[in-house]
Structures are given as structure tokens and as C-alpha cells.
Amino acid sequence: MEGSCSNDCPICLQPLLQPVEIPCGHIFCYLCLKGSAFHRRKCPLCRGNITMGFFNNPNIIHTVNDGPKQDRLPSELVWYYEGRNGWWQYDERTADEIESAFSQSLPKCEVFIAGHFYVIDFVNMCQFRKDHSGRSRRIKRDSPNTSKKGVAGIRLSLLQVTSEAHGVEDGDEDSANDNASDISDSLSAPSSVISAIHRLAPTGNSSSPNSSSSLSPNILPVPSQPP
């Protein structure tokens, strides 16, 4: 089947981020596809089958909206979430949403990732699903040069454009295990949620929580809970 020619993801309707091509030839954002596939293991467009093993070694498309979309200074900090034996960097859009909320000194905010809402708790520096399924993970704001396993569940070996197309490191199964209880694995969102998958529009970033960066209207602040 002929692949998609559009640079927009058919699920979130935004420019493709970490684009992957599935066997039927259709292309989606990695996290959008993962959220959909864990609910219904079929292509959202043609209903072709998707095996969950695909996400351990996805077919990354390096020529569509590839690479960072914003010019960042080397000194700027980025956001990470905890995995097994290492840290994963958030995808660019989610990180920008988190940074925008952090710059407003909000105690918490919500982000929408792969079919689930997550609470980002800046007080305790952790993330967890809004429905409290899965486990809590630590988060941190650190240098972009910090050692990491990859970005949003995709290992660095697969994100490097100049590396071999299937340069998978030993232990890539750990990538799936990392995601199993949180960021995108074992999803069971209802079809009404999957059909409405979208990404929140990012705005601004800051190096401190007290800066004057404006808050994106799509970020959902969460009131502080009583102790």
C-alpha cells in the first residue's frame, strides 16, 4: 500500500514528530501510533495489522520533519523522565508544554501523551497518570548533554540519522519494559479518546520557574492537593 505523502500526522493532525512507517506504508508520530495501537492493534487508516514488536525496533523516517524544530542554546535545560537503568528525554512538544508550565511556577500541570493524560508534579518532581494507573516516575530538568537512553521511548541508536537503519542496541526490549506501566505501553483508552488524539500546543521555555514566559492556553494547570 502506498505510504502517506503528508507531513502531518493523521492522528494528531500536527506536523509529524518522531515519524515512523508501519508495514502497510502509512506514517504517524511514534507516540500517536503507540497510543492507538495499544488500544486497537491495527493501522488507524487502513486497519492493517500492527504487531507490538514493531515498537521495539520502529522504522524511523528521518526525512520528514526530522530533528529539533527550535534553536536552543547549549546552556538551556531539557526535561527527562525516569526509566529502568537510565533516563528518557521527553519528546519536543511535551517538553515545551512542561517548560511553559514550569516557567509560570505552577505546582502541577497536565500533558496528553499517547492517549493518556499525565500529571507533571513540579513539587515532588514526578509524573503519573491522571487516572493513577501505572507507576509514578521521577522527572528532572537537566542539561541536553546528560546521558540518556533515548527520546520518548526511542533509543538513541534509532534516532541517529547517520547510523544504520536497524542499529538496535542490546537491551532494546528494556525500552518496551520502561514504557509498560507509564508513558505509552499497555494503553486502554476508549475509542472516543483515541479518535480525538491531539497534542497540546507548546509555548516558550525558561531557565527558571519565576520567569515571565506566557502560559500556553492548552496546558491544564492542576490545583495543589492538600497534604
Sequence and secondary structure as in RCSB ss.txt:
>XXXX:A:sequence
MEGSCSNDCPICLQPLLQPVEIPCGHIFCYLCLKGSAFHRRKCPLCRGNITMGFFNNPNIIHTVNDGPKQDRLPS
ELVWYYEGRNGWWQYDERTADEIESAFSQSLPKCEVFIAGHFYVIDFVNMCQFRKDHSGRSRRIKRDSPNTSKKG
VAGIRLSLLQVTSEAHGVEDGDEDSANDNASDISDSLSAPSSVISAIHRLAPTGNSSSPNSSSSLSPNILPVPSQ
PP
>XXXX:A:secstr
      SB TTT SB SSEEE TTS EEEHHHHHHHHTTS B TTT  B  GGGGGS  B SSSS S SS   TT
  EEEEEETTEEEE  HHHHHHHHHHHHTT SEEEEEETTEEEEEETTTTEEEETT  S  EEEEEE TTS  SE
ETTEEHHHH TTS TT   TTTHHHHHHHTTTTSSS    HHHHTT          SSTTS     TT EE    
  
